[in-house]
Amino acid sequence: MTALILWMILAYGTANVVVYGKIFAGFRQSIYDVGNTTLPMSGVFRFISEMIQCIMCFGVWLGFFLGIAVYSPVHEILGVNHYVSWFFDGLLSSGAAWAINAIIEWFEVNRPNNNNQNQ
């Protein structure tokens, strides 16, 4: 169970840094710029650009990668075939990244504001 929770936090953290992190802002803009040209492979770059702007979209592909390269929680927990588990790893990663992100955004919107206190 600990491995599953750590895997989901890893998926969220990686997706959050790539989609929202300032360190990848230049990379995201470069991919976007190439995707909006008339180069032969611009469609691929347009797809990648759209994927790295959405935490759920990036989470799916990240889950595929993590399931293959790092650890497949679906295979370990359910014992299904690796090829099938990698697909569900992508879904699990996307859902975990979205859920954790939604919880964090909720707290950011609903945090107490001490600047407007009536005295």
C-alpha positions in Angstrom: 0.0 0.0 0.0 2.9 2.4 0.8 4.3 1.7 -2.7 1.0 2.7 -4.3 0.7 5.9 -2.4 4.3 6.8 -3.1 3.8 6.0 -6.8 0.7 8.3 -7.0 2.6 11.1 -5.2 5.5 10.6 -7.7 3.1 10.8 -10.6 1.5 14.0 -9.2 4.8 15.6 -8.5 6.2 14.9 -11.9 3.1 16.0 -13.7 2.8 19.2 -11.6 6.4 20.2 -12.3 6.1 19.6 -16.0 2.7 21.2 -16.5 2.9 24.1 -14.0 6.6 24.4 -13.1 8.5 27.6 -14.0 11.6 25.5 -14.8 9.8 24.0 -17.8 8.2 27.2 -19.0 10.8 27.7 -21.8 10.5 24.1 -22.9 6.7 24.3 -23.0 6.9 27.6 -25.0 9.4 26.1 -27.5 7.3 23.0 -28.1 4.2 25.3 -28.6 6.1 27.5 -31.0 7.3 24.5 -33.1 3.8 23.1 -33.1 2.4 26.2 -34.6 4.8 26.2 -37.6 4.5 24.5 -41.0 7.3 22.1 -40.4 6.7 18.5 -41.4 6.5 17.2 -37.8 4.5 20.2 -36.4 1.5 18.0 -35.7 3.6 15.9 -33.3 4.8 19.0 -31.5 1.3 20.4 -31.4 0.1 17.1 -29.7 2.9 17.3 -27.2 2.3 21.0 -26.5 -1.4 20.3 -25.8 -0.5 17.3 -23.6 2.0 19.2 -21.4 -0.6 21.9 -20.7 -3.1 19.5 -19.0 -2.3 17.7 -15.8 -4.7 14.8 -16.6 -3.4 14.4 -20.2 0.2 14.4 -19.1 -0.6 12.1 -16.2 -1.8 9.4 -18.6 1.4 9.3 -20.6 3.5 9.6 -17.4 1.6 6.6 -16.0 2.4 4.6 -19.0 6.1 5.5 -18.6 6.2 4.9 -14.8 4.4 1.6 -15.2 7.0 0.4 -17.7 10.2 1.9 -16.4 9.7 2.2 -12.6 6.9 0.2 -11.1 3.5 -1.1 -12.1 1.1 -0.9 -9.1 -1.8 -2.3 -11.1 0.3 -5.4 -12.0 1.4 -5.9 -8.4 -2.0 -5.4 -6.8 -4.3 -7.1 -9.4 -1.8 -9.4 -11.0 -2.9 -8.8 -14.6 -0.8 -9.0 -17.7 1.9 -6.3 -18.0 0.5 -4.9 -21.2 -2.9 -4.5 -19.7 -1.6 -3.1 -16.4 0.5 -0.4 -18.2 -2.8 0.9 -19.7 -4.4 1.1 -16.3 -1.3 2.6 -14.8 -1.8 5.5 -17.1 -5.4 5.9 -15.9 -4.4 5.6 -12.3 -1.6 8.2 -12.7 -4.0 10.6 -14.5 -6.7 10.2 -11.8 -4.2 10.5 -8.9 -2.6 13.6 -10.4 -6.0 15.2 -11.1 -7.3 14.4 -7.6 -4.3 15.6 -5.7 -4.2 18.8 -7.9 -8.0 19.4 -7.3 -7.5 19.1 -3.5 -4.6 21.5 -3.5 -6.4 24.0 -5.7 -9.5 23.8 -3.4 -7.3 24.7 -0.5 -5.6 27.5 -2.4 -9.0 29.1 -3.2 -10.5 28.5 0.3 -7.6 29.4 2.5 -8.4 32.0 5.2 -7.5 35.6 4.3 -6.2 37.4 7.3 -5.8 40.8 5.5 -9.5 41.7 5.6 -10.3 41.3 9.2 -12.8 43.7 10.8 -11.3 45.3 13.8 
